[in-house]
Amino acid sequence: MLIALNKPYGVLCQFTDRSQPPRPTLAGFGLPAGVYPAGRLDFDSEGLLLLTDDGRLAHRLTDPAHKQPKTYWVQVEGTPTDVQLQQLREGVLLNDGPTRPARAQCLEAPALWPRDPPVRFRKTVPDAWLELVISEGRNRQVRRMTAAVGLPTLRLVRVAVGPHRLDGLQPGQWRHTGGP
């Protein structure tokens, strides 16, 4: 079984939370019993999270050796230059080593659901949207990559993992999806 969930902002990618007070988790979405996330999506990131009850499938979806591309729409602070986009395309040096090259391009502001809380708006600081496609999945990688080139991330939405896409799912909604 493979489930596609549009994980809302401010939800943990696990079913329990021992912090006080507890934070929202996947347990609040009525998912089928026995499914677990195939990969992670940060608490402050939104979008496509795949869940499965099949360990082999989870491995194929998350192991960097299988190079499943992950597509993100990233709202950044600043106006991207050709040099910054090229740096992302060539790979960025992070404190845990260089990243693989990414596909990076500017994107018109996508029609997305409102975020709660909204992204802070500053009249004096422009923002822009990028589409970033990576084939690895280090901790907070997209945020660290954009920061490394001088474009701090304001909002991060994963829209695809391999062939699996959000395709109209609203935050908190899920559906059974096709196989691997």
C-alpha positions, -999 to 999 in steps of 0.1 A, spaced: 0 0 0 12 35 -9 -4 66 5 1 102 -6 -5 128 21 -3 166 19 15 172 52 5 206 66 30 230 81 36 224 118 30 186 118 56 160 128 64 132 104 57 106 131 26 92 149 35 102 185 52 131 202 64 131 238 71 168 240 50 189 263 27 202 251 25 176 223 28 188 187 4 177 159 15 144 144 4 121 116 -20 103 140 -45 131 134 -52 123 98 -71 90 99 -44 71 80 -47 33 75 -31 12 103 4 -1 97 17 27 73 48 46 81 65 76 64 88 67 35 112 95 42 108 127 62 95 162 58 105 188 84 80 201 109 82 235 92 79 221 56 47 212 38 36 190 10 39 155 -3 47 128 22 45 92 11 36 65 36 37 27 31 34 -6 49 60 -21 26 96 -19 38 111 -26 4 91 1 -12 100 26 15 137 17 9 133 22 -29 117 56 -23 142 69 1 176 53 -6 199 78 -24 212 49 -45 178 48 -63 180 86 -70 143 93 -67 140 130 -77 123 151 -51 107 183 -64 102 213 -41 87 248 -46 107 271 -25 99 307 -16 131 325 -9 141 358 5 158 379 -22 158 378 -60 178 349 -74 206 357 -98 219 336 -126 251 330 -105 230 317 -75 209 294 -97 241 281 -113 256 274 -79 225 253 -70 228 235 -104 264 226 -98 260 215 -62 266 235 -30 293 229 -4 275 223 30 291 216 64 285 179 58 300 179 23 290 189 -12 255 182 -25 248 166 -58 238 190 -86 202 201 -85 178 213 -111 170 248 -102 148 274 -120 128 304 -111 90 298 -108 60 321 -110 44 323 -76 23 290 -75 -14 289 -65 -10 273 -31 -33 270 0 -27 297 26 -2 288 52 -10 291 89 8 310 102 15 330 71 50 337 58 62 370 71 60 398 46 85 426 44 80 455 21 117 462 18 128 427 10 118 410 -22 110 373 -24 108 348 -52 99 312 -59 122 285 -71 116 250 -83 144 228 -69 148 191 -78 173 171 -58 181 134 -57 193 131 -22 177 138 11 200 152 38 186 168 69 171 202 60 190 200 27 170 224 6 170 251 33 207 248 38 214 249 0 194 280 -6 209 297 25 244 287 12 238 307 -19 224 337 -1 187 330 -6 171 320 28 140 298 26 107 313 37 84 285 26 91 250 15 66 228 -3 74 193 -17 53 187 -47 67 154 -60 87 123 -52 97 105 -83 64 100 -103 42 107 -73 27 142 -71 4 162 -48 -21 167 -77 -46 188 -59 -45 172 -24 -52 199 1 -33 201 35 -43 171 56 -59 152 27 -45 118 16 -52 92 -10 -41 57 -20 -17 61 -49 -3 37 -76 27 15 -69 64 24 -68 
